[in-house]
Amino acid sequence: QVKGSAEQHGGRESLALDYIAAMNPGALSSPWMKEQIRLLTKICEDTIMALGMTVARRLLAMVQRSGTHELCLYRLSVWYSMNDDGSPRYEIRDWIDPGFSRRDPGAGKRAGEARRLAAAIMEAGQKRDPAE
C-alpha cells in the first residue's frame, strides 16, 4: 500500500509517501519474503509513484482536503499460495484512488507497468527456493 500524507518539511507542508506491507507477521522472518517485499516496493517507487512536482502538488492538495491528512493512493496486492499439487501460484491485483487517477492521467499506464513488473518478480521468485 502507498499512503500519501501531508507533513511539515522545511517549514512547508509537503506530500509524504509511505510504503506499507501488510502480511502475516510470521512470514516476514523469511529472507525470501523480505526480498520480494523490497522488490515490489521498488517497483511501486519507480512506476506508479514516480510523480512529477505538479502531480505531487495536486495530490498534496487532495490529501489536505480529505480532512484525514492521509489517503491510500495506490494498493498493489500479490496473493501467493499453493495449488492442490503443491506448486506455487500468485495473483496480482491493484487499486488506484480515483482522485489520484483524475489528477495524474498517466497513473493508469504506470500501474499497468507495475503489475507487469510485479508478475516478473513473482515468476523469478518461483524459480528460487523460498526456503533459502
N, CA, C and O atoms as CSV, one atom per row, in Angstrom:
chain,resi,resn,atom,element,x,y,z
A,1,GLN,N,N,0.840,-1.173,0.000
A,1,GLN,CA,C,0.000,0.000,0.000
A,1,GLN,C,C,0.884,1.235,0.000
A,1,GLN,O,O,1.926,1.255,0.655
A,2,VAL,N,N,0.488,2.238,-0.711
A,2,VAL,CA,C,1.195,3.515,-0.679
A,2,VAL,C,C,0.234,4.541,-0.093
A,2,VAL,O,O,-0.812,4.841,-0.669
A,3,LYS,N,N,0.610,5.067,1.057
A,3,LYS,CA,C,-0.211,6.093,1.695
A,3,LYS,C,C,0.440,7.445,1.486
A,3,LYS,O,O,1.649,7.605,1.651
A,4,GLY,N,N,-0.372,8.398,1.124
A,4,GLY,CA,C,0.079,9.775,0.998
A,4,GLY,C,C,-0.403,10.548,2.207
A,4,GLY,O,O,-1.557,10.426,2.619
A,5,SER,N,N,0.488,11.345,2.773
A,5,SER,CA,C,0.096,12.168,3.917
A,5,SER,C,C,0.743,13.537,3.791
A,5,SER,O,O,1.749,13.714,3.103
A,6,ALA,N,N,0.137,14.502,4.476
A,6,ALA,CA,C,0.661,15.868,4.491
A,6,ALA,C,C,1.564,16.005,5.712
A,6,ALA,O,O,1.127,15.784,6.841
A,7,GLU,N,N,2.821,16.368,5.482
A,7,GLU,CA,C,3.789,16.526,6.573
A,7,GLU,C,C,4.527,17.843,6.425
A,7,GLU,O,O,4.722,18.347,5.319
A,8,GLN,N,N,4.934,18.389,7.566
A,8,GLN,CA,C,5.750,19.604,7.566
A,8,GLN,C,C,7.192,19.221,7.241
A,8,GLN,O,O,7.758,18.313,7.850
A,9,HIS,N,N,7.766,19.914,6.293
A,9,HIS,CA,C,9.159,19.664,5.909
A,9,HIS,C,C,9.773,20.995,5.510
A,9,HIS,O,O,9.345,21.617,4.538
A,10,GLY,N,N,10.758,21.423,6.246
A,10,GLY,CA,C,11.408,22.700,5.942
A,10,GLY,C,C,10.469,23.884,6.065
A,10,GLY,O,O,10.583,24.854,5.315
A,11,GLY,N,N,9.536,23.807,7.011
A,11,GLY,CA,C,8.609,24.911,7.221
A,11,GLY,C,C,7.433,24.933,6.260
A,11,GLY,O,O,6.587,25.824,6.337
A,12,ARG,N,N,7.369,23.962,5.353
A,12,ARG,CA,C,6.266,23.898,4.385
A,12,ARG,C,C,5.619,22.523,4.463
A,12,ARG,O,O,6.263,21.530,4.802
A,13,GLU,N,N,4.353,22.491,4.145
A,13,GLU,CA,C,3.671,21.209,4.102
A,13,GLU,C,C,3.980,20.541,2.767
A,13,GLU,O,O,3.913,21.172,1.712
A,14,SER,N,N,4.316,19.267,2.830
A,14,SER,CA,C,4.636,18.540,1.604
A,14,SER,C,C,4.014,17.147,1.656
A,14,SER,O,O,3.550,16.692,2.701
A,15,LEU,N,N,4.016,16.487,0.508
A,15,LEU,CA,C,3.445,15.153,0.386
A,15,LEU,C,C,4.484,14.123,0.805
A,15,LEU,O,O,5.586,14.090,0.257
A,16,ALA,N,N,4.135,13.283,1.773
A,16,ALA,CA,C,4.996,12.179,2.195
A,16,ALA,C,C,4.349,10.883,1.717
A,16,ALA,O,O,3.135,10.712,1.834
A,17,LEU,N,N,5.146,9.984,1.184
A,17,LEU,CA,C,4.653,8.695,0.716
A,17,LEU,C,C,5.219,7.602,1.603
A,17,LEU,O,O,6.433,7.505,1.783
A,18,ASP,N,N,4.338,6.778,2.156
A,18,ASP,CA,C,4.742,5.650,2.994
A,18,ASP,C,C,4.351,4.359,2.298
A,18,ASP,O,O,3.214,4.202,1.853
A,19,TYR,N,N,5.297,3.440,2.207
A,19,TYR,CA,C,5.072,2.140,1.587
A,19,TYR,C,C,4.868,1.131,2.711
A,19,TYR,O,O,5.743,0.958,3.560
A,20,ILE,N,N,3.712,0.465,2.719
A,20,ILE,CA,C,3.335,-0.407,3.820
A,20,ILE,C,C,3.069,-1.807,3.282
A,20,ILE,O,O,2.301,-1.978,2.335
A,21,ALA,N,N,3.702,-2.804,3.886
A,21,ALA,CA,C,3.460,-4.200,3.519
A,21,ALA,C,C,2.606,-4.836,4.608
A,21,ALA,O,O,3.015,-4.900,5.767
A,22,ALA,N,N,1.432,-5.301,4.237
A,22,ALA,CA,C,0.535,-5.967,5.178
A,22,ALA,C,C,0.599,-7.468,4.923
A,22,ALA,O,O,0.352,-7.929,3.808
A,23,MET,N,N,0.933,-8.226,5.965
A,23,MET,CA,C,1.069,-9.672,5.807
A,23,MET,C,C,1.047,-10.357,7.156
A,23,MET,O,O,0.997,-9.708,8.201
A,24,ASN,N,N,1.083,-11.647,7.118
A,24,ASN,CA,C,1.212,-12.441,8.326
A,24,ASN,C,C,2.566,-12.130,8.952
A,24,ASN,O,O,3.584,-12.239,8.270
A,25,PRO,N,N,2.615,-11.743,10.238
A,25,PRO,CA,C,3.897,-11.380,10.865
A,25,PRO,C,C,4.946,-12.486,10.792
A,25,PRO,O,O,6.138,-12.193,10.700
A,26,GLY,N,N,4.532,-13.742,10.830
A,26,GLY,CA,C,5.489,-14.840,10.754
A,26,GLY,C,C,6.170,-14.943,9.406
A,26,GLY,O,O,7.298,-15.428,9.318
A,27,ALA,N,N,5.504,-14.496,8.355
A,27,ALA,CA,C,6.070,-14.583,7.006
A,27,ALA,C,C,7.241,-13.637,6.816
A,27,ALA,O,O,8.114,-13.885,5.984
A,28,LEU,N,N,7.266,-12.563,7.575
A,28,LEU,CA,C,8.317,-11.566,7.402
A,28,LEU,C,C,9.685,-12.076,7.831
A,28,LEU,O,O,10.699,-11.466,7.489
A,29,SER,N,N,9.739,-13.173,8.567
A,29,SER,CA,C,11.025,-13.693,9.017
A,29,SER,C,C,11.792,-14.379,7.889
A,29,SER,O,O,12.983,-14.653,8.031
A,30,SER,N,N,11.135,-14.653,6.793
A,30,SER,CA,C,11.767,-15.319,5.666
A,30,SER,C,C,12.589,-14.324,4.842
A,30,SER,O,O,12.058,-13.298,4.415
A,31,PRO,N,N,13.881,-14.610,4.612
A,31,PRO,CA,C,14.686,-13.730,3.748
A,31,PRO,C,C,14.086,-13.614,2.343
A,31,PRO,O,O,14.142,-12.546,1.733
A,32,TRP,N,N,13.516,-14.701,1.834
A,32,TRP,CA,C,12.882,-14.680,0.520
A,32,TRP,C,C,11.743,-13.670,0.500
A,32,TRP,O,O,11.626,-12.888,-0.444
A,33,MET,N,N,10.893,-13.678,1.543
A,33,MET,CA,C,9.754,-12.760,1.609
A,33,MET,C,C,10.234,-11.316,1.734
A,33,MET,O,O,9.680,-10.422,1.095
A,34,LYS,N,N,11.251,-11.087,2.543
A,34,LYS,CA,C,11.800,-9.731,2.689
A,34,LYS,C,C,12.288,-9.201,1.348
A,34,LYS,O,O,12.084,-8.031,1.023
A,35,GLU,N,N,12.931,-10.062,0.576
A,35,GLU,CA,C,13.434,-9.652,-0.739
A,35,GLU,C,C,12.280,-9.361,-1.696
A,35,GLU,O,O,12.336,-8.391,-2.452
A,36,GLN,N,N,11.234,-10.190,-1.673
A,36,GLN,CA,C,10.070,-9.942,-2.526
A,36,GLN,C,C,9.442,-8.592,-2.182
A,36,GLN,O,O,9.091,-7.827,-3.081
A,37,ILE,N,N,9.298,-8.296,-0.899
A,37,ILE,CA,C,8.715,-7.021,-0.470
A,37,ILE,C,C,9.586,-5.859,-0.929
A,37,ILE,O,O,9.074,-4.849,-1.412
A,38,ARG,N,N,10.894,-5.999,-0.778
A,38,ARG,CA,C,11.813,-4.941,-1.213
A,38,ARG,C,C,11.656,-4.686,-2.710
A,38,ARG,O,O,11.583,-3.535,-3.141
A,39,LEU,N,N,11.604,-5.744,-3.493
A,39,LEU,CA,C,11.485,-5.603,-4.943
A,39,LEU,C,C,10.140,-5.005,-5.347
A,39,LEU,O,O,10.088,-4.153,-6.234
A,40,LEU,N,N,9.058,-5.436,-4.713
A,40,LEU,CA,C,7.735,-4.891,-5.031
A,40,LEU,C,C,7.633,-3.421,-4.641
A,40,LEU,O,O,7.010,-2.632,-5.351
A,41,THR,N,N,8.242,-3.048,-3.516
A,41,THR,CA,C,8.266,-1.640,-3.104
A,41,THR,C,C,9.020,-0.807,-4.130
A,41,THR,O,O,8.575,0.280,-4.500
A,42,LYS,N,N,10.154,-1.308,-4.588
A,42,LYS,CA,C,10.957,-0.602,-5.589
A,42,LYS,C,C,10.167,-0.416,-6.888
A,42,LYS,O,O,10.244,0.635,-7.525
A,43,ILE,N,N,9.416,-1.439,-7.268
A,43,ILE,CA,C,8.573,-1.324,-8.461
A,43,ILE,C,C,7.584,-0.179,-8.301
A,43,ILE,O,O,7.431,0.641,-9.206
A,44,CYS,N,N,6.908,-0.119,-7.148
A,44,CYS,CA,C,5.932,0.960,-6.913
A,44,CYS,C,C,6.607,2.327,-6.960
A,44,CYS,O,O,6.080,3.266,-7.558
A,45,GLU,N,N,7.774,2.435,-6.326
A,45,GLU,CA,C,8.506,3.710,-6.321
A,45,GLU,C,C,8.866,4.148,-7.733
A,45,GLU,O,O,8.753,5.326,-8.071
A,46,ASP,N,N,9.299,3.196,-8.558
A,46,ASP,CA,C,9.817,3.520,-9.888
A,46,ASP,C,C,8.744,3.642,-10.969
A,46,ASP,O,O,9.025,4.149,-12.055
A,47,THR,N,N,7.528,3.189,-10.694
A,47,THR,CA,C,6.479,3.232,-11.715
A,47,THR,C,C,5.345,4.151,-11.275
A,47,THR,O,O,5.383,5.356,-11.524
A,48,ILE,N,N,4.360,3.592,-10.633
A,48,ILE,CA,C,3.141,4.330,-10.304
A,48,ILE,C,C,3.413,5.567,-9.453
A,48,ILE,O,O,2.725,6.576,-9.610
A,49,MET,N,N,4.396,5.515,-8.557
A,49,MET,CA,C,4.645,6.641,-7.665
A,49,MET,C,C,5.787,7.541,-8.142
A,49,MET,O,O,6.287,8.359,-7.370
A,50,ALA,N,N,6.201,7.401,-9.390
A,50,ALA,CA,C,7.199,8.305,-9.972
A,50,ALA,C,C,6.452,9.572,-10.390
A,50,ALA,O,O,6.028,9.714,-11.537
A,51,LEU,N,N,6.305,10.475,-9.444
A,51,LEU,CA,C,5.472,11.668,-9.629
A,51,LEU,C,C,6.311,12.888,-9.975
A,51,LEU,O,O,7.402,13.078,-9.439
A,52,GLY,N,N,5.801,13.694,-10.860
A,52,GLY,CA,C,6.396,14.999,-11.106
A,52,GLY,C,C,5.919,15.976,-10.040
A,52,GLY,O,O,5.010,15.668,-9.269
A,53,MET,N,N,6.531,17.148,-9.998
A,53,MET,CA,C,6.171,18.148,-8.984
A,53,MET,C,C,4.719,18.598,-9.105
A,53,MET,O,O,4.051,18.796,-8.090
A,54,THR,N,N,4.223,18.762,-10.314
A,54,THR,CA,C,2.841,19.218,-10.495
A,54,THR,C,C,1.863,18.205,-9.910
A,54,THR,O,O,0.941,18.577,-9.185
A,55,VAL,N,N,2.060,16.939,-10.220
A,55,VAL,CA,C,1.170,15.894,-9.701
A,55,VAL,C,C,1.315,15.789,-8.187
A,55,VAL,O,O,0.319,15.633,-7.480
A,56,ALA,N,N,2.541,15.872,-7.685
A,56,ALA,CA,C,2.746,15.811,-6.230
A,56,ALA,C,C,1.980,16.935,-5.535
A,56,ALA,O,O,1.378,16.715,-4.484
A,57,ARG,N,N,1.998,18.122,-6.107
A,57,ARG,CA,C,1.248,19.248,-5.520
A,57,ARG,C,C,-0.252,18.987,-5.557
A,57,ARG,O,O,-0.965,19.273,-4.594
A,58,ARG,N,N,-0.721,18.445,-6.669
A,58,ARG,CA,C,-2.154,18.129,-6.785
A,58,ARG,C,C,-2.569,17.080,-5.750
A,58,ARG,O,O,-3.626,17.190,-5.128
A,59,LEU,N,N,-1.728,16.070,-5.577
A,59,LEU,CA,C,-2.045,15.027,-4.603
A,59,LEU,C,C,-1.981,15.560,-3.176
A,59,LEU,O,O,-2.793,15.174,-2.335
A,60,LEU,N,N,-1.027,16.439,-2.897
A,60,LEU,CA,C,-0.957,17.060,-1.572
A,60,LEU,C,C,-2.250,17.813,-1.286
A,60,LEU,O,O,-2.812,17.686,-0.199
A,61,ALA,N,N,-2.723,18.590,-2.245
A,61,ALA,CA,C,-3.976,19.335,-2.062
A,61,ALA,C,C,-5.140,18.375,-1.837
A,61,ALA,O,O,-6.018,18.646,-1.017
A,62,MET,N,N,-5.154,17.261,-2.553
A,62,MET,CA,C,-6.217,16.268,-2.383
A,62,MET,C,C,-6.181,15.681,-0.971
A,62,MET,O,O,-7.221,15.537,-0.329
A,63,VAL,N,N,-4.985,15.344,-0.493
A,63,VAL,CA,C,-4.833,14.794,0.865
A,63,VAL,C,C,-5.267,15.827,1.898
A,63,VAL,O,O,-5.975,15.498,2.850
A,64,GLN,N,N,-4.846,17.068,1.713
A,64,GLN,CA,C,-5.214,18.129,2.659
A,64,GLN,C,C,-6.727,18.312,2.717
A,64,GLN,O,O,-7.290,18.490,3.797
A,65,ARG,N,N,-7.380,18.269,1.569
A,65,ARG,CA,C,-8.839,18.450,1.529
A,65,ARG,C,C,-9.600,17.253,2.082
A,65,ARG,O,O,-10.781,17.372,2.409
A,66,SER,N,N,-8.951,16.111,2.189
A,66,SER,CA,C,-9.645,14.903,2.647
A,66,SER,C,C,-10.097,15.012,4.100
A,66,SER,O,O,-11.016,14.311,4.523
A,67,GLY,N,N,-9.451,15.890,4.859
A,67,GLY,CA,C,-9.786,16.031,6.266
A,67,GLY,C,C,-9.062,15.031,7.152
A,67,GLY,O,O,-8.989,15.225,8.365
A,68,THR,N,N,-8.528,13.970,6.573
A,68,THR,CA,C,-7.805,12.965,7.359
A,68,THR,C,C,-6.297,13.185,7.297
A,68,THR,O,O,-5.554,12.647,8.118
A,69,HIS,N,N,-5.851,13.967,6.336
A,69,HIS,CA,C,-4.427,14.216,6.075
A,69,HIS,C,C,-3.657,12.930,5.791
A,69,HIS,O,O,-2.437,12.882,5.944
A,70,GLU,N,N,-4.386,11.880,5.372
A,70,GLU,CA,C,-3.741,10.637,4.958
A,70,GLU,C,C,-4.718,9.864,4.080
A,70,GLU,O,O,-5.874,9.665,4.453
A,71,LEU,N,N,-4.251,9.432,2.922
A,71,LEU,CA,C,-5.082,8.658,1.996
A,71,LEU,C,C,-4.272,7.509,1.418
A,71,LEU,O,O,-3.065,7.632,1.209
A,72,CYS,N,N,-4.942,6.392,1.160
A,72,CYS,CA,C,-4.311,5.313,0.412
A,72,CYS,C,C,-4.410,5.704,-1.060
A,72,CYS,O,O,-5.504,5.749,-1.623
A,73,LEU,N,N,-3.275,5.984,-1.677
A,73,LEU,CA,C,-3.244,6.409,-3.076
A,73,LEU,C,C,-3.215,5.227,-4.037
A,73,LEU,O,O,-3.808,5.277,-5.114
A,74,TYR,N,N,-2.518,4.160,-3.639
A,74,TYR,CA,C,-2.344,3.006,-4.520
A,74,TYR,C,C,-2.146,1.761,-3.672
A,74,TYR,O,O,-1.496,1.801,-2.627
A,75,ARG,N,N,-2.712,0.660,-4.132
A,75,ARG,CA,C,-2.527,-0.618,-3.445
A,75,ARG,C,C,-2.183,-1.672,-4.487
A,75,ARG,O,O,-2.935,-1.889,-5.437
A,76,LEU,N,N,-1.049,-2.319,-4.301
A,76,LEU,CA,C,-0.633,-3.446,-5.134
A,76,LEU,C,C,-0.692,-4.678,-4.242
A,76,LEU,O,O,0.026,-4.761,-3.246
A,77,SER,N,N,-1.540,-5.627,-4.595
A,77,SER,CA,C,-1.694,-6.843,-3.794
A,77,SER,C,C,-1.168,-8.032,-4.572
A,77,SER,O,O,-1.523,-8.241,-5.732
A,78,VAL,N,N,-0.317,-8.806,-3.920
A,78,VAL,CA,C,0.176,-10.047,-4.501
A,78,VAL,C,C,-0.239,-11.165,-3.554
A,78,VAL,O,O,0.214,-11.226,-2.411
A,79,TRP,N,N,-1.094,-12.036,-4.034
A,79,TRP,CA,C,-1.560,-13.179,-3.255
A,79,TRP,C,C,-0.741,-14.382,-3.706
A,79,TRP,O,O,-0.839,-14.813,-4.855
A,80,TYR,N,N,0.059,-14.916,-2.805
A,80,TYR,CA,C,0.944,-16.031,-3.115
A,80,TYR,C,C,0.446,-17.244,-2.343
A,80,TYR,O,O,0.304,-17.194,-1.122
A,81,SER,N,N,0.181,-18.331,-3.059
A,81,SER,CA,C,-0.360,-19.529,-2.404
A,81,SER,C,C,0.084,-20.770,-3.173
A,81,SER,O,O,0.966,-20.704,-4.029
A,82,MET,N,N,-0.546,-21.905,-2.851
A,82,MET,CA,C,-0.203,-23.172,-3.499
A,82,MET,C,C,-1.408,-23.755,-4.210
A,82,MET,O,O,-2.549,-23.611,-3.770
A,83,ASN,N,N,-1.125,-24.416,-5.317
A,83,ASN,CA,C,-2.144,-25.209,-5.999
A,83,ASN,C,C,-2.330,-26.520,-5.239
A,83,ASN,O,O,-1.565,-26.817,-4.321
A,84,ASP,N,N,-3.331,-27.299,-5.609
A,84,ASP,CA,C,-3.585,-28.589,-4.957
A,84,ASP,C,C,-2.398,-29.536,-5.061
A,84,ASP,O,O,-2.195,-30.376,-4.184
A,85,ASP,N,N,-1.613,-29.406,-6.126
A,85,ASP,CA,C,-0.457,-30.288,-6.307
A,85,ASP,C,C,0.794,-29.783,-5.585
A,85,ASP,O,O,1.857,-30.394,-5.686
A,86,GLY,N,N,0.669,-28.677,-4.861
A,86,GLY,CA,C,1.799,-28.139,-4.105
A,86,GLY,C,C,2.626,-27.119,-4.859
A,86,GLY,O,O,3.542,-26.525,-4.291
A,87,SER,N,N,2.323,-26.906,-6.120
A,87,SER,CA,C,3.076,-25.913,-6.894
A,87,SER,C,C,2.616,-24.502,-6.508
A,87,SER,O,O,1.447,-24.295,-6.181
A,88,PRO,N,N,3.533,-23.541,-6.546
A,88,PRO,CA,C,3.165,-22.172,-6.146
A,88,PRO,C,C,2.330,-21.474,-7.219
A,88,PRO,O,O,2.429,-21.780,-8.407
A,89,ARG,N,N,1.523,-20.547,-6.775
A,89,ARG,CA,C,0.761,-19.703,-7.693
A,89,ARG,C,C,0.644,-18.323,-7.064
A,89,ARG,O,O,0.809,-18.163,-5.854
A,90,TYR,N,N,0.362,-17.345,-7.883
A,90,TYR,CA,C,0.185,-15.984,-7.380
A,90,TYR,C,C,-0.888,-15.284,-8.191
A,90,TYR,O,O,-1.199,-15.668,-9.318
A,91,GLU,N,N,-1.439,-14.258,-7.590
A,91,GLU,CA,C,-2.417,-13.406,-8.263
A,91,GLU,C,C,-2.067,-11.969,-7.913
A,91,GLU,O,O,-1.797,-11.650,-6.756
A,92,ILE,N,N,-2.075,-11.112,-8.913
A,92,ILE,CA,C,-1.735,-9.702,-8.704
A,92,ILE,C,C,-2.976,-8.858,-8.950
A,92,ILE,O,O,-3.644,-8.988,-9.976
A,93,ARG,N,N,-3.268,-7.999,-7.996
A,93,ARG,CA,C,-4.379,-7.046,-8.112
A,93,ARG,C,C,-3.860,-5.682,-7.704
A,93,ARG,O,O,-2.884,-5.572,-6.962
A,94,ASP,N,N,-4.512,-4.657,-8.190
A,94,ASP,CA,C,-4.156,-3.325,-7.711
A,94,ASP,C,C,-5.378,-2.429,-7.694
A,94,ASP,O,O,-6.425,-2.766,-8.246
A,95,TRP,N,N,-5.228,-1.299,-7.059
A,95,TRP,CA,C,-6.294,-0.309,-6.922
A,95,TRP,C,C,-5.637,1.066,-6.887
A,95,TRP,O,O,-4.642,1.273,-6.192
A,96,ILE,N,N,-6.200,1.999,-7.641
A,96,ILE,CA,C,-5.719,3.384,-7.655
A,96,ILE,C,C,-6.841,4.266,-7.136
A,96,ILE,O,O,-7.987,4.137,-7.568
A,97,ASP,N,N,-6.521,5.154,-6.217
A,97,ASP,CA,C,-7.513,6.110,-5.739
A,97,ASP,C,C,-8.051,6.875,-6.947
A,97,ASP,O,O,-7.265,7.382,-7.748
A,98,PRO,N,N,-9.372,6.969,-7.094
A,98,PRO,CA,C,-9.935,7.679,-8.252
A,98,PRO,C,C,-9.455,9.131,-8.353
A,98,PRO,O,O,-9.274,9.648,-9.455
A,99,GLY,N,N,-9.251,9.782,-7.217
A,99,GLY,CA,C,-8.741,11.153,-7.232
A,99,GLY,C,C,-7.320,11.220,-7.767
A,99,GLY,O,O,-6.953,12.181,-8.443
A,100,PHE,N,N,-6.521,10.207,-7.467
A,100,PHE,CA,C,-5.158,10.108,-7.982
A,100,PHE,C,C,-5.225,9.999,-9.506
A,100,PHE,O,O,-4.507,10.707,-10.213
A,101,SER,N,N,-6.085,9.117,-10.010
A,101,SER,CA,C,-6.220,8.931,-11.464
A,101,SER,C,C,-6.659,10.209,-12.167
A,101,SER,O,O,-6.185,10.515,-13.262
A,102,ARG,N,N,-7.562,10.952,-11.538
A,102,ARG,CA,C,-8.030,12.207,-12.154
A,102,ARG,C,C,-6.926,13.255,-12.188
A,102,ARG,O,O,-6.845,14.036,-13.136
A,103,ARG,N,N,-6.090,13.281,-11.182
A,103,ARG,CA,C,-5.042,14.300,-11.096
A,103,ARG,C,C,-3.776,13.921,-11.863
A,103,ARG,O,O,-2.926,14.770,-12.129
A,104,ASP,N,N,-3.659,12.648,-12.213
A,104,ASP,CA,C,-2.479,12.169,-12.934
A,104,ASP,C,C,-2.930,11.222,-14.046
A,104,ASP,O,O,-3.088,10.025,-13.811
A,105,PRO,N,N,-3.138,11.749,-15.256
A,105,PRO,CA,C,-3.631,10.919,-16.357
A,105,PRO,C,C,-2.727,9.731,-16.700
A,105,PRO,O,O,-3.205,8.752,-17.273
A,106,GLY,N,N,-1.452,9.793,-16.370
A,106,GLY,CA,C,-0.533,8.692,-16.668
A,106,GLY,C,C,-0.507,7.605,-15.608
A,106,GLY,O,O,0.192,6.605,-15.774
A,107,ALA,N,N,-1.251,7.776,-14.521
A,107,ALA,CA,C,-1.208,6.814,-13.412
A,107,ALA,C,C,-1.652,5.418,-13.846
A,107,ALA,O,O,-1.041,4.427,-13.445
A,108,GLY,N,N,-2.692,5.328,-14.647
A,108,GLY,CA,C,-3.183,4.020,-15.088
A,108,GLY,C,C,-2.151,3.251,-15.892
A,108,GLY,O,O,-1.984,2.044,-15.711
A,109,LYS,N,N,-1.460,3.951,-16.780
A,109,LYS,CA,C,-0.425,3.303,-17.593
A,109,LYS,C,C,0.734,2.833,-16.708
A,109,LYS,O,O,1.247,1.729,-16.887
A,110,ARG,N,N,1.143,3.672,-15.758
A,110,ARG,CA,C,2.233,3.290,-14.850
A,110,ARG,C,C,1.815,2.138,-13.940
A,110,ARG,O,O,2.643,1.300,-13.585
A,111,ALA,N,N,0.534,2.089,-13.560
A,111,ALA,CA,C,0.032,0.972,-12.750
A,111,ALA,C,C,0.098,-0.331,-13.550
A,111,ALA,O,O,0.424,-1.383,-13.001
A,112,GLY,N,N,-0.208,-0.259,-14.834
A,112,GLY,CA,C,-0.086,-1.430,-15.694
A,112,GLY,C,C,1.344,-1.941,-15.738
A,112,GLY,O,O,1.587,-3.147,-15.707
A,113,GLU,N,N,2.281,-1.018,-15.808
A,113,GLU,CA,C,3.702,-1.392,-15.790
A,113,GLU,C,C,4.071,-1.999,-14.441
A,113,GLU,O,O,4.842,-2.957,-14.390
A,114,ALA,N,N,3.536,-1.460,-13.352
A,114,ALA,CA,C,3.799,-2.012,-12.014
A,114,ALA,C,C,3.293,-3.455,-11.931
A,114,ALA,O,O,3.982,-4.323,-11.395
A,115,ARG,N,N,2.103,-3.713,-12.454
A,115,ARG,CA,C,1.558,-5.080,-12.443
A,115,ARG,C,C,2.426,-6.018,-13.275
A,115,ARG,O,O,2.695,-7.149,-12.870
A,116,ARG,N,N,2.863,-5.540,-14.444
A,116,ARG,CA,C,3.706,-6.372,-15.316
A,116,ARG,C,C,5.022,-6.729,-14.629
A,116,ARG,O,O,5.450,-7.883,-14.651
A,117,LEU,N,N,5.659,-5.729,-14.019
A,117,LEU,CA,C,6.928,-5.968,-13.330
A,117,LEU,C,C,6.741,-6.836,-12.087
A,117,LEU,O,O,7.596,-7.665,-11.775
A,118,ALA,N,N,5.630,-6.651,-11.379
A,118,ALA,CA,C,5.349,-7.492,-10.206
A,118,ALA,C,C,5.206,-8.954,-10.630
A,118,ALA,O,O,5.688,-9.852,-9.939
A,119,ALA,N,N,4.549,-9.191,-11.761
A,119,ALA,CA,C,4.419,-10.562,-12.266
A,119,ALA,C,C,5.792,-11.146,-12.589
A,119,ALA,O,O,6.054,-12.315,-12.304
A,120,ALA,N,N,6.668,-10.337,-13.182
A,120,ALA,CA,C,8.025,-10.807,-13.493
A,120,ALA,C,C,8.787,-11.145,-12.215
A,120,ALA,O,O,9.515,-12.136,-12.170
A,121,ILE,N,N,8.625,-10.332,-11.183
A,121,ILE,CA,C,9.281,-10.590,-9.892
A,121,ILE,C,C,8.771,-11.901,-9.299
A,121,ILE,O,O,9.556,-12.705,-8.797
A,122,MET,N,N,7.467,-12.113,-9.358
A,122,MET,CA,C,6.903,-13.336,-8.794
A,122,MET,C,C,7.327,-14.563,-9.601
A,122,MET,O,O,7.597,-15.616,-9.023
A,123,GLU,N,N,7.388,-14.440,-10.920
A,123,GLU,CA,C,7.859,-15.554,-11.752
A,123,GLU,C,C,9.296,-15.911,-11.387
A,123,GLU,O,O,9.628,-17.084,-11.216
A,124,ALA,N,N,10.142,-14.895,-11.270
A,124,ALA,CA,C,11.540,-15.133,-10.897
A,124,ALA,C,C,11.621,-15.712,-9.491
A,124,ALA,O,O,12.453,-16.581,-9.226
A,125,GLY,N,N,10.769,-15.241,-8.590
A,125,GLY,CA,C,10.755,-15.730,-7.210
A,125,GLY,C,C,10.343,-17.179,-7.113
A,125,GLY,O,O,10.795,-17.890,-6.215
A,126,GLN,N,N,9.492,-17.637,-8.020
A,126,GLN,CA,C,9.080,-19.039,-8.016
A,126,GLN,C,C,10.222,-19.953,-8.420
A,126,GLN,O,O,10.248,-21.127,-8.049
A,127,LYS,N,N,11.163,-19.418,-9.178
A,127,LYS,CA,C,12.303,-20.219,-9.613
A,127,LYS,C,C,13.344,-20.372,-8.505
A,127,LYS,O,O,14.152,-21.300,-8.518
A,128,ARG,N,N,13.308,-19.431,-7.533
A,128,ARG,CA,C,14.213,-19.526,-6.384
A,128,ARG,C,C,13.502,-20.297,-5.279
A,128,ARG,O,O,12.273,-20.322,-5.225
A,129,ASP,N,N,14.254,-20.906,-4.427
A,129,ASP,CA,C,13.679,-21.666,-3.318
A,129,ASP,C,C,13.287,-20.716,-2.195
A,129,ASP,O,O,14.167,-20.110,-1.584
A,130,PRO,N,N,11.973,-20.563,-1.896
A,130,PRO,CA,C,11.552,-19.671,-0.814
A,130,PRO,C,C,12.119,-20.072,0.541
A,130,PRO,O,O,12.150,-19.251,1.458
A,131,ALA,N,N,12.565,-21.308,0.688
A,131,ALA,CA,C,13.126,-21.757,1.968
A,131,ALA,C,C,14.557,-21.272,2.175
A,131,ALA,O,O,15.116,-21.435,3.259
A,132,GLU,N,N,15.155,-20.675,1.140
A,132,GLU,CA,C,16.549,-20.193,1.267
A,132,GLU,C,C,16.668,-19.133,2.323
A,132,GLU,O,O,17.761,-18.619,2.562
